[in-house]
Each structure stands twice: as structure tokens, then as C-alpha cells.
Amino acid sequence: MADIKTNKVVSKIATRESYGNALVEIGKENPDLVVLDADLAAATKTGVFKKAFPDRHIDCGIAECNMTGVAAGLSLSGKIPFMSSFAMFAAGRAFEQVRNSIGYPHLNVKIGATHAGITVGEDGASHQCNEDIALMRTIPGMVVMCPADDVEAKAAVRAAVEYEGPVYIRFGRAAVPVINDRPDYKFEIGKGTVVREGTDVTIVATGICVDSALGAAEMLAQDGISAEVINICTIKPLDEEIIINSAKKTGKVVTAEEHSVIGGLGSAVCDALCKSHPTPVCKIGMQDTFGESGSAAALVEKYKLDAKGVYEQVKTFLA
Amino acid sequence: MTNLELQKMANEVRKGIVTGVHAAKAGHPGGSLSAADIYTFLYFEEMNIDPKDPKKADRDRFVLSKGHTAPGLYSTLANRGYFPVEDLVTLRKLGSYLQGHPCMQHVPGVDMSSGSLGQGISVACGMALGAKMSNADYRVYTLLGDGEIEEGQVWEASMFAGHRKLDNLCVIVDNNGLQIDGKIEDVCSPYPIDKKFEAFNFHVINLDDAHDFDKIRAAFQEARATKGMPTAIIAHSLKGKGVSFMEGNVDWHGKAPNDEEYAVAMADLEKIAQQLA
């Protein structure tokens, strides 16, 4: 696809692929890095790590709850384990294990959750996890990240290795445009980025919705509306300052996420704003509903998570 | 240690259990008392540990998968010198490091936080695998309740341990036969326990008296000598062992003795102490 502004060809890659590639890269430098899967290495894209470091890849079979405990035990043996599965199973099925065997003892385990949100596509609602951000951010001490593209996904994995403590990173199945490929790009856990400046409305987005928000901002500009877009990769701990400062400027905030509007980025932003700068907020996301089968593109269109969908909802909110 | 010394120590551990639970006015004495001899043997003879250096890298690890019997673990650790025995009366109290279920961040000697049943054995598997991956020769022990093995995760972990041939892992099932709602065979029978672990590629040892130190020692020696597969010791024990009115009585799974009952319990244990003297 072509970039709206520069008309430059933009490459697309799924963040799950970035995850696998980052693991291989960091695995070469750090012998303590180990990767666990629950019979989904081919899908979570950790297969490349398995191929490069067969002795450091542990397939636990279809048993995510046990995998969570094994990862905890490995961390207590000095390893840096990345446990990988679909978000539905890593955060959903194994929630209590993540809470009690990783969160409560605050262990150095990294959870690589792929196939998050509705862009899982054809598999349908049973596999489309729109609740993982909400679940994970309730666990004290858990870092929760949702990278927007290849560059950010790789940076997030590296930051997770360098950080001591539990980290949850959410990756997608579908290929998404690379939007952070610039020389001055820097990543820091807990820091958001203003990716487009504006004065009339703030759009706070995460994951695939960052690209949608940028597209929407371009469309809004054509209507004379100046939208500021903030990319939030780290949902917990949240960069409250960047959001509050923008809200003070624009007075209106929209959140956009491929997740339920209950408990996710939108809720986190509202939590931050209500403390010190109450501001009207429109939450774009899955509106308390399950997904369904379909192509990723058809689903983001239907559930209004693409640029057009975000644009329309911002317009309604501002009207 | 001699058997007599171990017996005396186990009796002290039992006093600490009863004292802690009585002071807390809550907790789980039954399954703590049934496992007191196992705890004592592990920490006073079997395991390579150092109370002065609780986190030394090559130590053997213990995961209390049946975390509700924390009073037993705490009393053993205190008697072993990890922290003062006098602190046992702070059990379950606000501000105490002796939480209702073990918290590794606050208690010296606790290798893993636990309490939610079925999870400790998975963590023990991870520790044992980590040792193998690092070519370290420490062993990992985990104690499960016989009711706990009704949790499906126990069998996920067992499949993993058998498949990975974790011969540095020793699983102990405290088979006292009682769980909160009654006899384990009445609630949802996990029997035959030995055949189940065998089917998951474990070497299984039936320890027919988990209060006989000769037999306990023989079981752990056999486990240590077993190569190429993990070991499960099915420890046949008596719930509430050592306190007359608690023995074999399901009511004492998770209840604290009142002042009168406490006096009787301590008198029972004092009598045992005198017999051993």
C-alpha cells in the first residue's frame, strides 16, 4: 500500500512475525532467553526461534496452564522465558495461572500473546480475544504492551528482555503497515508518542488502530478538523502525562483499540483523565460484543476499526 | 540425623503448627500435621539447603503445591533456623510475613509462592527443566495434596515431567485421604493414584507409612537413584497426626483449635515429646 502523505510504498508485516524475528535476534545475544509454546509455534511465529535454537525452545503441548507454571519455574532458574500462545489462551484460559504463578511472585516471565483481537479473522469469535488487555492490566506489577507495527513490536520485545519483571505483549495475526520506520524512533516502556500533532481532538490509539487513527486524521484534515494522534504501546504503566497534556490542548479525546471498550485502552485513558483533567471521551473498539468469522479487512471495516470507521465515529463525537 | 532426632524435631514442628494456627484463629492444621514428618525429613536430612544462605544458587528447591499447609512449612523453616520460631504466632496476621499461603518475596526459604491448587507442580517442572538446561545438579521437590490432584493442571504437568524425563524432580503426594468435603474417594476419587502417575511415565514409590523415618528415608533414596524418569512418592499419611482429636477427622482440615482444644493438643504433643526423651 502507499503512504497517504508521501505516496511512498509501505511494507506490511504481522507483528507476530516481528515477535519471532526479534526472539531470534535477541536469542543470539542472550543465552538465557528461552521460548515456550503450546503446540502453536507455527502460528505464533516462534518457529524461527525453534529452528535457530532447538535446545532453548520448549513445546509444552496443548496445555497453556502448565506452560505458565513451567515458565515461572524457568525464570526461577535464571532463564528469561517467553511463553507464547494465542491471546485467548495465554491471557484468557491461563489467567489465574498468570496472576498467581507469575504476577503475585512478580517473576521475570514474558508473555507473547499473538492472534489478539478480531483480525484473527476466519477462525471466528472463539479465537478472537478482545479481553486480554483488560485482564492483564488488573494484575499488579504487570507491564502491558500492544505494539503498532514491526518496528515497535521488535523494540517492545527487546525492552521486555531488558526489563526485570512480568510483561505481557500483544501481537496480531494480520499484516499491518510499518509506520515507525524513521531514524529518530526510540522506544521506552511507559512512553507514548505524538505521531501527528493537532488542536481540535486527540485520538489515543494502540496496536493496529494507530494506523487507522492516522488515516482518520488525514480524512478529518480534509474537513478542516485538526486531530492529534497519540500512539500508546504501553497500556500499563500508561503515559498519563502525554494524554493529559493533549487533552488540555484539544478538550476532546477519542480512544481507538482492537479490543473491548470495557477495560482496555479506553478505560485506562478514562482512569487517567478522571483523576486530574476530566474530559469527554469517545471509546472506539469492540462495543461489548463478540466478533465473528470473516477476513481481517472485512471485520475491521464492519466493526469500524479501520480509518474510515474511526473517522466516522470521531465526526459523530464532534458533532 | 538419627530417627529419634528426626522424630523429636517433627514433634517440635507439630507444636509450631498447632501454636501458629491457634494464634491465627484460622488455617489448616490437618494437612500440615499429616506432612510434618515429610517436611522434617526434607529440610533436616534430604535437601541441600543452607538457612544462612536461603537463595544459594545450587540449593535444592521445594515447592509447596498444597500451599494451604503453609503452617507446616513455616514451622519447619523456623525450626531449621530460617527465621525465629517465636514469629509463628504472627501467622495470618496483618503485617506478618507469614501470609495465609506462602509468599516467596517475604519468607526466607520459600522458593515459590503458592496456594492456588495444581500450580506448584508446574513451577517445579520448570525449575527442574531449568536445572537440566543449565547443567546444574540441584533437585526439585514438590508436595501435593491428594485432593489437589483432582486439579487437571496436575496431569498437564505430570505429562510434561514424564515426557521430559525430569529425573531431578520428586513429586510427593500427601495421601491422607481427606479433603474439605469429605473422603477423597467419596468426593471425586483420584484413585488409583499410583497407577495414574505410572501411566504418566513416573517411577512410583508407595510409601505405606509417611510417619516412619526408615521408610521415608528409603523412599527418598530410591527417588534420588532413579534415572531417566521423574519420581512420585505416594505418601500414605494420617491427617491431623499427633493431635488425638484431629487424627483422621476431616473437620480439622481448615479449622483452628480454641483455647481449650489448644491445651489438649499441646498436652498430646508434650506427651509424645516425653516418650521420645
Interface residues (C-beta under 8 A of the other chain):
Chain A: V34 D55 R56 I58 C60 G61 A63 C65 N66 M67 T68 G69 V70 A71 A72 G73 L74 S75 L76 S77 G78 K79 P81 E96 Q97 N100 S101 Y104 P105 H106
Chain B: R61 V63 C103 M104 Q105 D111 M112 S113 G115 S116 G118 Q119 G120 I121 S122 V123 A124 C125 G126 M127 A128 L129 G130 A131 M133 S134 A136 G152 Q153 E156 A157 M159 F160 H163
